[in-house]
Amino acid sequence: MAKNTGDGYRRGAVTGRTQFERSDGMYQKRDERTGQFMEVKQTPGKFKGVAKEPDGRDTENS
């Protein structure tokens, strides 16, 4: 399980989620199990600890 350290980084990876960059430059999360789109990041940059699509870090539909 991923845990926030409070120092601006995360230990471990978030499983069952991937992220991708939208055409407007913002990142959005997707649930790997259902394919459902989740939240869009409101600040610049990527989500911490979430695999980018396609990545192969998680198993198929983990």
C-alpha positions as CSV (number, residue, x, y, z in Angstrom):
1,M,0.0,0.0,0.0
2,A,1.3,3.5,-0.8
3,K,1.8,5.9,2.1
4,N,2.4,9.6,2.1
5,T,5.5,10.6,4.1
6,G,4.6,14.2,4.7
7,D,7.9,15.3,3.0
8,G,6.5,15.7,-0.6
9,Y,6.9,12.1,-1.8
10,R,5.1,8.7,-1.4
11,R,6.5,5.4,-0.4
12,G,5.2,2.6,-2.7
13,A,3.0,2.6,-5.7
14,V,-0.7,3.1,-6.0
15,T,-2.2,-0.2,-7.4
16,G,-5.2,-0.5,-9.6
17,R,-4.9,3.0,-11.0
18,T,-3.2,4.5,-14.0
19,Q,-2.8,8.0,-15.2
20,F,-2.6,9.7,-18.6
21,E,-2.0,13.2,-19.9
22,R,-5.1,14.7,-21.5
23,S,-5.1,16.9,-24.6
24,D,-5.3,20.0,-22.4
25,G,-2.1,19.0,-20.6
26,M,-3.8,18.0,-17.3
27,Y,-3.4,14.4,-15.9
28,Q,-6.4,12.2,-15.2
29,K,-6.6,8.9,-13.3
30,R,-8.3,5.8,-14.6
31,D,-9.4,2.7,-12.6
32,E,-7.7,-0.4,-14.1
33,R,-10.5,-2.8,-13.0
34,T,-13.5,-0.9,-14.4
35,G,-11.9,1.5,-16.9
36,Q,-13.8,4.3,-15.2
37,F,-12.3,7.8,-15.4
38,M,-11.5,9.3,-12.0
39,E,-10.3,12.7,-10.9
40,V,-8.3,15.2,-12.9
41,K,-5.3,16.8,-11.3
42,Q,-5.9,20.5,-10.7
43,T,-2.2,21.5,-10.3
44,P,0.6,21.0,-12.8
45,G,2.4,17.7,-13.0
46,K,1.6,14.1,-12.5
47,F,-0.1,12.2,-9.6
48,K,2.5,10.8,-7.2
49,G,3.0,7.0,-7.3
50,V,0.4,6.3,-10.0
51,A,1.6,4.4,-13.1
52,K,1.4,6.1,-16.5
53,E,-0.4,4.5,-19.3
54,P,0.9,2.2,-20.8
55,D,3.4,1.2,-18.1
56,G,3.3,-2.5,-17.3
57,R,4.1,-1.8,-13.6
58,D,0.8,-3.4,-12.5
59,T,-0.6,-6.7,-13.7
60,E,-3.4,-6.6,-16.2
61,N,-6.6,-5.4,-14.5
62,S,-4.9,-5.5,-11.1
